[in-house]
Amino acid sequence: MDKVNIAELTEEQISFQLILHSGSARSKVIQALSEYRNENAEGADELLKQAKQDLRAAHDIHFQMVQKEAGGTQTPFSLLLMHAEDHLMSTATMKDLVQELLELFKSRDL
């Protein structure tokens, strides 16, 4: 996955990149639960691994935004950015919860 350089993007494009990567991660997290339910633990693990990569890309964009603001460039507030931030944080929480649930399920299946 190529690193996104936010210096080359508009504020709207940055928000959409956050939504794209966190949305992709969210879909994979939900798919992982489905795969596990269908007795495909390896497939579930692979999907969680891919979700982590998507979230890493989103967090990298977010970190660039924080660095930019820390450097003195104010980030304009928008409803779109607020939605993107919410999407990112709720997906990260969902990924952590599903990861823990799958570990719990696996330990009970032994």
C-alpha positions in Angstrom: 0.0 0.0 0.0 1.5 3.3 -1.1 1.9 6.1 1.5 -0.4 9.0 1.0 1.2 12.4 1.1 -1.4 14.9 2.4 0.6 17.9 1.1 -0.6 16.9 -2.4 -4.3 16.7 -1.4 -7.1 19.1 -0.8 -8.8 19.0 2.6 -11.7 17.1 1.1 -9.4 14.6 -0.5 -7.7 14.0 2.9 -11.0 13.3 4.6 -12.0 10.9 1.8 -8.7 9.1 2.1 -9.4 8.6 5.8 -12.9 7.4 5.1 -11.6 5.1 2.3 -9.0 3.4 4.4 -11.1 3.1 7.6 -14.1 2.0 5.6 -12.1 -0.8 3.9 -10.8 -1.8 7.3 -14.3 -1.9 8.8 -15.6 -4.1 6.0 -12.7 -6.5 6.5 -13.3 -6.6 10.3 -17.0 -7.5 9.7 -16.0 -10.1 7.1 -13.5 -11.6 9.6 -16.4 -12.3 12.0 -18.3 -13.9 9.2 -15.4 -16.1 8.2 -14.8 -17.3 11.7 -18.5 -18.1 12.0 -18.2 -20.2 8.9 -15.3 -22.1 10.5 -12.6 -20.3 8.6 -10.3 -19.1 11.4 -7.3 -18.7 9.0 -9.4 -16.5 6.7 -10.6 -14.4 9.6 -7.0 -13.9 10.8 -6.0 -12.8 7.3 -8.8 -10.3 7.0 -7.9 -8.8 10.4 -4.3 -8.6 9.2 -5.5 -6.7 6.1 -7.7 -4.5 8.2 -4.7 -3.5 10.4 -2.9 -2.5 7.2 -5.8 -0.3 6.1 -6.0 1.2 9.6 -2.2 1.8 9.5 -2.7 3.8 6.3 -5.5 5.9 7.8 -3.5 6.5 11.0 -0.5 7.6 8.9 -2.7 10.2 7.2 -4.0 11.3 10.6 -0.5 11.6 12.0 0.5 13.8 9.0 -2.5 16.0 9.8 -1.4 16.3 13.5 2.2 17.0 12.4 1.0 19.7 10.0 -1.1 21.4 12.7 1.7 21.1 15.3 3.9 22.9 12.7 1.5 25.9 12.8 -0.8 25.1 9.9 -4.4 25.1 11.2 -6.6 22.4 9.9 -10.0 23.8 8.7 -12.9 22.2 10.5 -15.6 20.6 8.4 -18.4 18.2 8.9 -16.7 15.9 6.4 -13.5 15.8 8.4 -15.5 15.2 11.6 -17.2 12.3 9.9 -13.8 10.9 8.7 -12.3 11.2 12.2 -15.4 9.4 13.7 -15.2 6.7 11.1 -11.5 6.1 11.8 -11.9 6.0 15.6 -15.0 3.7 15.6 -13.3 1.3 13.1 -10.2 1.1 15.3 -12.4 0.3 18.3 -14.3 -2.2 16.3 -11.1 -3.9 15.1 -9.8 -4.2 18.7 -13.1 -5.6 20.0 -13.4 -8.2 17.2 -9.8 -9.2 17.6 -10.3 -9.9 21.3 -13.6 -11.7 20.6 -12.0 -14.0 18.1 -9.2 -14.8 20.6 -11.8 -15.6 23.2 -13.8 -17.8 20.7 -10.6 -19.6 19.7 -9.7 -20.3 23.3 -13.1 -21.9 23.9 -12.9 -24.0 20.8 -9.8 -25.8 22.0 
